[in-house]
Amino acid sequence: MTAASHPNPIHAILLAFPIGLFTAAAVTDITYLNTAQIQWSNFSSWLLAGGLFFGGLVLLWAIIDLARWRTASGRNRRTLYVLLLAVMWVTGFIDALLHSRDAWYSVTATGLVLSIVTALLALAAGWVFHADPYAGKERI
């Protein structure tokens, strides 16, 4: 097992931000729909903006990492990871556009569904990133 097969710790730290921020945005959307307090919609907008910023950094890093990967082993998992991040970022961007409307109409059923889907995509990307391709195999 080479050092290149281990996840980069800085990349892992950066990935934690979109996971947490997009998940928190989904929670604040649910809270807004239950309370109708506009400040929760503002929280969601800022959480989405932060998730998009860090998600963009992680996506850029993952694309560069995929382009540098020379061997076929692990390439499918890395490609899936990049695709999950790309779909997460686009979904989060569309959700951020919906949240930029007037606060009373920013969090509708569509906004909530997009927030939940974005959070699930971020969690799935984190799972794929941390999945050990050598699990159950003897390491030398």
Secondary structure, DSSP 8 states (H G I E B T S, - for coil): --GGGS--HHHHHHHHHHHHHHHHHHHHHHHHHHH--HHHHHHHHHHHHHHHHHHHHHHHHHHHHHHH--SSTTHHHHHHHHHHHHHHHHHHHHHHHHHTS-HHHHSSHHHHHHHHHHHHHHHHHHHHHH--TTTTS---
